[in-house]
Amino acid sequence: MRIEPLKGPCNEVCDGLRSLIAVQFDVGQARVVIDDRVREVIAHPCALIHPVAAAIVVSAKAGPFNLGDVVTRATINVDPHTGAAIVTSDQLPQIIDGVPLRVKTINVTLDRSGFMLNPTSCAQMQITGAVVGALPSGAPGSTVPVSTPYAVAGCKGLPFKPKFMVSTRAKATKKNGASLHVRVKSGPGQANIAKVKVNLPVQLPSRLSTLQKACVDRVFDANPAGCPAASVVGSAMAVTPLLAKPLTGPAYLVSHAGAAFPDLEIVLQGEGITLILDGNTQIKKGITSSIFKAVPDAPISTFDLVLPQGPHSALAAFGSLCTSKLNMPTVITGQNGAVIKQSTKIVAIGCSKHKKAKARHATKRGR
């Protein structure tokens, strides 16, 4: 879903907005149909609790009767783990100017080009919801769950060619550890990324002193900002065509009960949206593996993860980073099921030409 922020007061009508939704009400025992184009559906930061909302304005006209405009607001939240949009409306009006309403049918049609995008996964999905009744007193009544199956076709034919680039600073120290910069780029019209697994080379092991300072999961789940500063090991930025500005945020080490090692949790925020990417961590024989199993099915033009050097760096260094071959086995899975397996070269930035030539000479002698 494309979010367009409204500038100005909440009750200010923006000129030039095209209709996004058509709403049809089937009202009353006489089945009088009020069918009018929504004049305004806007995503805006007017709600104090929910930073993104939709205002739906319908002209309530039925035959000779004109009951004026009926405005219903709906909050728009985004699931932080799946990226799914969750829309919750205010209570629908039960009476207007003394006229009781008995709404039997509400049809909603999204028809603005570019407002929503199809998923790139052809897995069987569902659109789910809940309809809440209203008692004569106005209090909420019973709740009825509703759902309908949803799936798209043709996903296998989508190209999947993301670019994976990784670098590290050559000058690593015992005090400040080592750094890592991961950049993933993808073009328009491609399948989105579903899963990523990487194995860091033995020359870039996890730093034990930092792992011991991981945030506990109950604190992170309550509010990541409550985690200790030492658990913040980096930052990330994601650029998507769905938003006007990039999503940015910190990367935490978070320990989960029963897990041998803390996970890398990336919290991305922007324009009222929060997404959390969970990277499960395993360490065997000095090699750190991270797997992100559930990446939201959304187009990302560029994703950057930076784990810098410092007293609480996530990584240490073993041996010279200039004279070693730094390769990172990588598996990238697309939402359409396509799989790319590659050995990603980690570029050591800051190596002198002499050290590079020496490394090449040592490699030739070892053949």
PLY file of the C-alpha trace (Angstrom):
ply
format ascii 1.0
element vertex 367
property float x
property float y
property float z
element edge 366
property int vertex1
property int vertex2
end_header
0.00 0.00 0.00
1.34 3.43 -0.91
1.14 5.92 1.97
0.61 9.58 1.05
0.91 11.96 4.03
-1.59 14.82 4.24
-0.18 18.28 4.83
-2.23 20.65 6.94
-5.01 20.27 9.52
-6.92 17.01 9.73
-10.19 18.55 8.62
-8.64 20.32 5.66
-9.76 18.89 2.33
-6.91 18.45 -0.12
-7.69 19.44 -3.67
-6.59 17.21 -6.51
-6.81 13.91 -4.63
-8.17 11.20 -6.86
-10.74 8.76 -5.52
-9.22 5.65 -4.03
-12.23 3.73 -2.83
-15.84 3.29 -3.91
-18.25 2.53 -1.07
-21.78 1.25 -1.46
-24.21 1.07 1.45
-27.33 -1.08 1.46
-29.39 0.67 4.13
-32.69 -0.05 5.86
-35.56 -2.43 5.49
-36.62 -0.80 2.21
-33.16 -1.58 0.83
-32.53 2.01 -0.18
-29.09 2.03 -1.81
-26.76 4.94 -1.25
-24.04 4.59 -3.89
-21.58 7.45 -4.12
-17.92 7.88 -4.88
-15.78 8.55 -1.87
-14.58 12.08 -2.30
-11.60 11.72 -0.08
-9.50 8.85 1.19
-6.27 10.12 2.62
-3.47 8.75 4.72
-2.48 11.41 7.18
-0.83 11.95 10.59
-3.90 13.47 12.22
-4.61 10.84 14.85
-2.73 11.27 18.11
-2.46 7.55 18.77
-2.33 6.18 15.23
-0.06 8.26 12.97
-1.63 6.95 9.76
-5.36 6.92 9.11
-7.93 7.09 6.34
-10.86 9.50 6.21
-13.82 8.25 4.16
-16.38 10.90 3.26
-19.68 9.79 1.67
-22.54 12.05 0.61
-25.59 10.45 2.23
-28.26 11.02 -0.38
-31.24 8.73 -0.86
-33.93 9.93 -3.24
-35.19 13.34 -2.07
-33.38 13.02 1.26
-29.98 14.61 1.79
-28.45 13.81 5.17
-25.19 15.57 4.39
-21.73 14.06 4.59
-20.99 10.95 6.62
-17.37 10.77 7.73
-15.82 7.53 8.95
-12.19 7.35 10.00
-10.13 4.20 9.90
-6.71 3.67 11.44
-4.07 2.00 9.28
-1.44 -0.07 11.05
1.27 -2.25 9.55
2.16 -5.60 11.08
5.82 -5.16 12.15
6.79 -8.72 11.16
4.78 -9.39 7.96
4.23 -5.88 6.61
0.50 -6.59 6.22
-1.84 -3.59 6.40
-4.40 -3.70 9.22
-7.30 -1.27 8.76
-9.70 -0.68 11.66
-12.67 1.65 11.20
-14.44 3.71 13.82
-17.95 2.64 14.71
-20.27 3.17 11.75
-23.05 5.70 12.40
-26.20 4.10 13.78
-28.45 7.15 13.43
-28.25 10.38 11.41
-30.55 13.35 12.19
-32.97 11.05 13.93
-33.05 8.56 11.06
-31.92 5.08 12.20
-29.62 3.22 9.85
-29.61 -0.51 9.27
-26.53 -1.13 7.19
-26.80 -4.49 5.45
-23.99 -4.33 2.90
-20.76 -2.38 2.51
-18.81 -2.86 -0.69
-15.30 -1.40 -0.83
-13.40 -1.21 -4.11
-9.78 -0.04 -4.34
-9.32 1.37 -7.83
-6.56 3.95 -7.82
-3.63 2.96 -9.99
-0.44 2.40 -7.99
-2.14 2.58 -4.59
-1.60 -1.13 -3.92
0.75 -3.72 -5.38
0.28 -7.44 -5.87
2.45 -9.77 -3.80
5.24 -11.59 -5.61
4.44 -14.82 -3.79
1.84 -17.16 -5.28
1.26 -18.95 -1.98
-2.34 -19.31 -0.90
-3.20 -16.42 1.40
-6.27 -14.99 3.09
-7.77 -11.58 3.63
-9.10 -11.70 7.17
-11.21 -9.38 9.25
-13.74 -9.04 12.02
-17.19 -7.45 11.96
-18.31 -6.00 15.30
-21.98 -5.48 15.97
-23.54 -2.58 17.86
-26.15 -2.80 20.62
-29.07 -0.32 20.82
-27.17 1.45 23.57
-24.25 2.01 21.21
-21.98 -0.42 23.03
-20.08 -3.01 20.95
-21.96 -6.25 20.34
-20.74 -9.65 19.24
-17.80 -10.09 16.88
-17.90 -12.28 13.79
-14.62 -13.28 12.08
-14.63 -13.14 8.28
-12.12 -14.25 5.66
-11.76 -14.89 1.99
-9.00 -16.76 0.11
-6.57 -14.75 -1.95
-3.84 -15.77 -4.35
-2.09 -14.45 -7.46
-0.62 -16.29 -10.43
2.47 -15.93 -12.59
5.00 -15.47 -9.79
7.40 -18.08 -11.17
7.89 -15.97 -14.27
9.15 -12.95 -12.33
12.89 -12.25 -12.60
14.92 -12.49 -9.41
18.35 -10.86 -9.65
19.18 -9.00 -6.42
22.71 -7.67 -6.00
24.56 -8.45 -2.77
27.62 -6.35 -1.84
29.65 -6.60 1.39
32.66 -4.70 2.71
34.70 -4.34 5.90
37.32 -1.91 7.16
40.79 -3.40 6.86
42.07 -1.83 10.07
40.50 -3.96 12.82
41.70 -3.78 16.42
41.20 -5.79 19.59
39.66 -2.74 21.28
37.17 -1.75 18.55
36.70 -5.03 16.71
35.77 -5.20 13.02
33.08 -3.63 10.87
30.69 -4.94 8.21
28.60 -3.14 5.61
26.01 -5.17 3.71
24.12 -3.65 0.77
21.32 -5.38 -1.15
19.85 -3.83 -4.30
16.89 -4.92 -6.40
15.24 -3.49 -9.49
11.56 -2.88 -10.31
9.45 -5.74 -11.64
11.40 -8.42 -9.75
10.25 -10.89 -7.13
10.82 -9.57 -3.64
13.24 -11.24 -1.22
11.70 -13.78 1.18
14.70 -15.23 3.01
18.46 -14.59 3.36
21.12 -16.80 4.91
24.80 -15.85 5.25
27.87 -17.51 6.76
30.56 -15.06 7.80
34.17 -16.10 7.19
36.20 -17.38 10.13
38.27 -14.15 9.94
35.17 -12.20 11.13
33.91 -14.01 14.24
31.23 -12.75 16.61
32.58 -10.77 19.54
31.89 -12.66 22.77
31.99 -9.58 25.02
29.23 -7.97 22.92
27.08 -11.12 22.77
27.01 -11.08 26.57
25.45 -7.60 26.54
22.41 -8.58 24.46
19.01 -7.15 25.36
16.57 -9.64 26.93
13.55 -10.39 24.77
10.91 -9.20 27.27
12.49 -5.72 27.32
12.80 -5.63 23.54
9.20 -6.80 23.02
7.90 -4.14 25.42
9.91 -1.33 23.80
13.23 -1.67 21.96
14.22 1.79 23.18
14.46 0.30 26.66
17.32 -2.00 25.67
20.80 -1.14 26.99
23.01 0.91 24.72
25.58 -1.89 24.57
23.05 -4.13 22.79
22.85 -1.74 19.82
25.42 -3.06 17.34
24.56 -1.17 14.17
21.98 0.55 12.00
20.00 -0.14 8.85
18.19 1.73 6.10
15.64 0.45 3.58
14.49 2.42 0.52
11.11 1.42 -0.93
9.06 3.01 -3.73
6.01 2.72 -1.45
7.21 5.48 0.88
8.49 8.99 0.29
11.38 8.56 2.73
13.60 5.59 3.71
12.90 3.42 6.72
15.77 3.63 9.20
16.62 2.29 12.63
19.02 0.47 14.94
20.12 -3.16 14.97
20.00 -4.91 18.34
21.35 -8.15 19.76
18.41 -9.77 21.57
18.61 -12.94 23.67
15.61 -15.28 23.56
14.86 -17.88 26.19
16.21 -21.26 25.18
18.35 -19.91 22.34
22.09 -20.51 22.48
22.97 -17.17 20.90
21.20 -13.80 20.64
19.41 -12.85 17.42
20.09 -9.77 15.34
16.88 -7.71 15.43
16.64 -4.80 12.97
14.00 -2.17 13.77
13.04 -0.03 10.77
10.80 3.01 11.23
9.43 5.87 9.17
6.16 7.60 8.24
4.27 5.90 11.05
5.44 2.40 10.10
7.60 -0.02 12.10
9.08 -3.20 10.66
11.20 -5.71 12.59
13.55 -8.07 10.74
14.59 -11.07 12.85
17.97 -12.61 12.07
18.46 -15.94 13.81
22.10 -16.46 14.79
24.10 -19.66 15.06
27.83 -20.04 15.80
29.69 -23.26 14.97
33.47 -23.70 14.92
33.97 -19.96 14.97
31.71 -19.30 11.97
28.70 -17.06 12.53
25.57 -17.79 10.50
22.57 -15.50 10.28
19.27 -16.33 8.64
16.38 -13.95 8.08
13.49 -16.35 7.53
10.55 -13.96 7.15
11.24 -10.86 5.07
8.00 -8.96 4.22
6.84 -9.27 0.60
7.44 -5.61 -0.27
9.62 -3.98 -2.94
12.95 -2.74 -1.55
15.19 -0.78 -3.90
18.17 -0.64 -1.53
18.84 -2.13 1.90
21.92 -1.20 3.92
23.05 -2.82 7.17
26.07 -1.28 8.90
27.77 -2.98 11.84
30.49 -0.48 12.78
33.64 -0.78 14.81
33.57 0.36 18.40
33.73 -0.85 22.01
30.53 -2.87 21.42
31.11 -3.99 17.85
29.27 -7.15 16.80
32.35 -8.62 15.13
35.99 -9.19 15.94
38.85 -9.91 13.52
41.09 -12.95 13.28
44.29 -12.45 11.35
44.93 -9.89 8.64
41.84 -8.88 6.66
44.04 -7.70 3.80
45.97 -10.90 3.24
43.02 -13.28 3.64
40.35 -14.31 1.20
37.10 -13.06 2.68
34.21 -14.99 1.17
30.70 -15.22 2.57
28.51 -18.15 1.43
25.10 -16.63 0.71
21.66 -18.06 -0.05
18.92 -15.65 -1.17
15.38 -16.95 -1.65
12.74 -15.01 -3.54
9.07 -14.76 -2.65
8.40 -16.69 -5.87
10.58 -19.60 -4.74
13.65 -18.72 -6.83
16.94 -19.45 -5.04
20.34 -17.84 -5.58
23.42 -19.49 -4.05
26.68 -17.60 -4.28
29.96 -16.93 -2.54
29.87 -13.21 -1.82
33.25 -11.53 -1.74
33.85 -9.23 1.23
35.94 -6.27 0.12
38.49 -5.06 2.69
38.61 -1.26 2.44
41.87 0.48 3.33
44.41 -2.17 2.33
47.65 -0.85 0.89
48.72 -1.95 -2.59
51.78 -3.64 -1.08
49.62 -5.87 1.14
47.30 -6.72 -1.74
50.23 -7.68 -3.97
51.71 -9.74 -1.15
48.42 -11.55 -0.69
48.21 -12.35 -4.42
51.80 -13.65 -4.38
51.07 -15.87 -1.36
48.02 -17.26 -3.13
50.00 -18.17 -6.22
52.66 -19.94 -4.13
49.98 -21.98 -2.41
48.61 -23.40 -5.67
0 1
1 2
2 3
3 4
4 5
5 6
6 7
7 8
8 9
9 10
10 11
11 12
12 13
13 14
14 15
15 16
16 17
17 18
18 19
19 20
20 21
21 22
22 23
23 24
24 25
25 26
26 27
27 28
28 29
29 30
30 31
31 32
32 33
33 34
34 35
35 36
36 37
37 38
38 39
39 40
40 41
41 42
42 43
43 44
44 45
45 46
46 47
47 48
48 49
49 50
50 51
51 52
52 53
53 54
54 55
55 56
56 57
57 58
58 59
59 60
60 61
61 62
62 63
63 64
64 65
65 66
66 67
67 68
68 69
69 70
70 71
71 72
72 73
73 74
74 75
75 76
76 77
77 78
78 79
79 80
80 81
81 82
82 83
83 84
84 85
85 86
86 87
87 88
88 89
89 90
90 91
91 92
92 93
93 94
94 95
95 96
96 97
97 98
98 99
99 100
100 101
101 102
102 103
103 104
104 105
105 106
106 107
107 108
108 109
109 110
110 111
111 112
112 113
113 114
114 115
115 116
116 117
117 118
118 119
119 120
120 121
121 122
122 123
123 124
124 125
125 126
126 127
127 128
128 129
129 130
130 131
131 132
132 133
133 134
134 135
135 136
136 137
137 138
138 139
139 140
140 141
141 142
142 143
143 144
144 145
145 146
146 147
147 148
148 149
149 150
150 151
151 152
152 153
153 154
154 155
155 156
156 157
157 158
158 159
159 160
160 161
161 162
162 163
163 164
164 165
165 166
166 167
167 168
168 169
169 170
170 171
171 172
172 173
173 174
174 175
175 176
176 177
177 178
178 179
179 180
180 181
181 182
182 183
183 184
184 185
185 186
186 187
187 188
188 189
189 190
190 191
191 192
192 193
193 194
194 195
195 196
196 197
197 198
198 199
199 200
200 201
201 202
202 203
203 204
204 205
205 206
206 207
207 208
208 209
209 210
210 211
211 212
212 213
213 214
214 215
215 216
216 217
217 218
218 219
219 220
220 221
221 222
222 223
223 224
224 225
225 226
226 227
227 228
228 229
229 230
230 231
231 232
232 233
233 234
234 235
235 236
236 237
237 238
238 239
239 240
240 241
241 242
242 243
243 244
244 245
245 246
246 247
247 248
248 249
249 250
250 251
251 252
252 253
253 254
254 255
255 256
256 257
257 258
258 259
259 260
260 261
261 262
262 263
263 264
264 265
265 266
266 267
267 268
268 269
269 270
270 271
271 272
272 273
273 274
274 275
275 276
276 277
277 278
278 279
279 280
280 281
281 282
282 283
283 284
284 285
285 286
286 287
287 288
288 289
289 290
290 291
291 292
292 293
293 294
294 295
295 296
296 297
297 298
298 299
299 300
300 301
301 302
302 303
303 304
304 305
305 306
306 307
307 308
308 309
309 310
310 311
311 312
312 313
313 314
314 315
315 316
316 317
317 318
318 319
319 320
320 321
321 322
322 323
323 324
324 325
325 326
326 327
327 328
328 329
329 330
330 331
331 332
332 333
333 334
334 335
335 336
336 337
337 338
338 339
339 340
340 341
341 342
342 343
343 344
344 345
345 346
346 347
347 348
348 349
349 350
350 351
351 352
352 353
353 354
354 355
355 356
356 357
357 358
358 359
359 360
360 361
361 362
362 363
363 364
364 365
365 366
